[in-house]
Amino acid sequence: MVKELSSRLEEFVVPDEVREISARLAGPGVEECWMEMDGGRMRYLRAGSGPALILLHGLLGYSFSWRFTIPALAPYATVYAPDMLGAGFSDRPMGLDCGMRAAAGRLLRFIKQLGISSFDLLGTSHGGAVAILASAECQRADSSLQVRRLILVAPVNPYSAHGQRLAPFFGSHFGSALFRIAVGRMRLVQRLALIRLYGSRKRIPAGTFEGYTAQLVKPGSIEYALGIARCWTADLREVEAALPKLADIPTLLVWGRKDPAVYASSAKRLAEYFPNSRTIIFPGIGHLPYEECPEEFNRALIEFLTNQKVSA
């Protein structure tokens, strides 16, 4: 039964449908691009001009997460928003290493293939933890890459208790089986999970559910999420070990006060590793401030990246 349910997504898609949906979700004035990476094709969006800014999505998110951020930041930067392998409309290669360190390595290879050596990096949730590991790697003396500024939006971290038991549970054999059984109702499950991530249902933008569930036309999405869950505990230890290496990077920490996924209370402990940092916590906002209060979020980003005050 589990095998039958987990294979339903495999039967669901046709390549033409994937291409059509992904192109439609790219957005006006945004270029949809593809890159060969680790045995698969990796999709990314590009817009704007100026200094490079990389936007890294969270677990079960993809470049669609930045639909309000890309247009606002494009006048100030060349914005790149990848769908990491395993997510969005990028491929799900067999045997993909789903650990955060492997994801950080793929991110850095992606940046090198773009021909970029210096960049600003924004990561959210799981992508925030990956951004921490990637930034630590760039601090090595022999690295050819430089992170100018770092923005961490509710990054997964070892100081937020929530998720430290739940994620490993879904990574277990029993938890994985339960998760697979939910595949038959995956769109409903994802809709309920998304609602919970917002501080208020009234601030959920139109088209949000359709945009996030659209990526489910790509087979392998469930395996990717479960692969991440299996690595969770070990990955958190790696994140904690990497944090002391980031003290020299100017950093902006952003949270929603009502974040139910990565608690805002962990921001204070995390900030201790970043002496040159600023913390912004939006009252009444949940886990996705870039969607729930995009104007305030974008204003904070622009001010941090340009060192200029932006009028409301």
Secondary structure, DSSP 8 states (H G I E B T S, - for coil): -HHHHHTHHHHH--HHHHHHHHHHTT-TT-EEEEEEETTEEEEEEEEE-SSEEEEE--TT--GGGGTTHHHHHTTTSEEEEE--TTSTTS---TT---SHHHHHHHHHHHHHHTT-SEEEEEEETHHHHHHHHHHHHHTSTT-S-EEEEEEEES---TT--TTTTHHHHHHSHHHHHHHHHGGGGHHHHHHHHHHHHSS-GGG--TTHHHHHHHGGGSTTHHHHHHHHHHHHHHHHHHHHHHGGGGTTS-EEEEEETT-SSS-TTHHHHHHTT-SSEEEEEETT--S-HHHHSHHHHHHHHHHHHH------
